[in-house]
Amino acid sequence: MQRVEAALSVSISDLRKSPSSVIESAQGEPVAILNHNRIMAYMVPADVYEAMLDRLDDLALIEIAKERAHEEGVPVHIDDL
């Protein structure tokens, strides 16, 4: 059985009938979209999605920084810049 990671779940047919009422009912929280009682997708508010992407970018940059932590810097004089 699938674990539902949202307080609200709706069938895809209910979403098609009235997407704005589903969004309103969610009150800014994620919504699990079901097709034949299986989770097919999650719908999240735009600001939550953007925050998730920002966090993924941050995690990728952290990995790059960790990989490069052992590298030595190159001495540069300020006048050479």
C-alpha positions as CSV (number, residue, x, y, z in Angstrom):
1,M,0.0,0.0,0.0
2,Q,1.3,3.5,-0.9
3,R,2.0,6.0,1.8
4,V,0.1,9.3,1.2
5,E,2.3,12.3,1.9
6,A,-0.5,14.8,2.0
7,A,-3.4,15.6,4.3
8,L,-5.8,15.9,1.3
9,S,-6.2,13.5,-1.6
10,V,-8.5,13.7,-4.5
11,S,-9.3,11.6,-7.5
12,I,-8.1,12.8,-10.9
13,S,-11.7,13.0,-12.0
14,D,-12.6,15.3,-9.1
15,L,-9.6,17.5,-9.9
16,R,-10.8,17.7,-13.6
17,K,-14.3,18.7,-12.4
18,S,-13.2,21.6,-10.2
19,P,-9.5,22.3,-9.9
20,S,-10.1,25.7,-8.2
21,S,-12.2,24.1,-5.4
22,V,-9.4,21.5,-4.8
23,I,-6.8,24.2,-4.6
24,E,-9.1,26.2,-2.2
25,S,-9.7,23.1,-0.1
26,A,-6.0,22.4,0.2
27,Q,-5.4,25.7,1.9
28,G,-1.8,25.9,0.7
29,E,-1.0,22.3,1.6
30,P,0.1,19.5,-0.8
31,V,-2.7,17.4,-2.5
32,A,-2.3,13.8,-3.5
33,I,-3.8,13.1,-6.9
34,L,-5.2,9.6,-7.2
35,N,-6.0,7.5,-10.3
36,H,-7.8,4.2,-9.5
37,N,-6.9,4.7,-5.8
38,R,-3.2,5.0,-6.6
39,I,-1.1,8.1,-6.1
40,M,-0.2,9.4,-9.5
41,A,1.0,12.9,-8.5
42,Y,1.2,15.5,-5.9
43,M,0.1,19.1,-6.4
44,V,1.8,21.7,-4.4
45,P,1.5,25.5,-4.3
46,A,4.0,27.4,-6.5
47,D,5.9,28.9,-3.6
48,V,6.4,25.4,-2.1
49,Y,7.6,24.0,-5.4
50,E,10.0,26.9,-5.9
51,A,11.4,26.4,-2.3
52,M,11.9,22.7,-3.1
53,L,13.9,23.6,-6.2
54,D,16.0,26.1,-4.3
55,R,16.7,23.5,-1.7
56,L,17.8,20.9,-4.3
57,D,20.1,23.5,-5.9
58,D,21.6,24.2,-2.5
59,L,22.2,20.5,-1.9
60,A,23.9,20.2,-5.2
61,L,26.2,23.2,-4.4
62,I,27.0,21.7,-1.1
63,E,28.1,18.5,-2.8
64,I,30.3,20.5,-5.2
65,A,31.9,22.4,-2.3
66,K,32.6,19.1,-0.4
67,E,34.3,17.6,-3.5
68,R,36.4,20.7,-3.9
69,A,37.2,21.2,-0.2
70,H,40.6,19.4,-0.5
71,E,41.8,21.6,-3.4
72,E,44.4,24.2,-2.9
73,G,43.7,27.8,-3.9
74,V,45.7,29.6,-6.5
75,P,47.6,32.7,-5.2
76,V,46.4,35.9,-7.0
77,H,47.4,39.5,-6.5
78,I,44.6,42.0,-6.4
79,D,46.2,44.1,-9.1
80,D,46.1,41.1,-11.5
81,L,42.3,41.0,-11.4
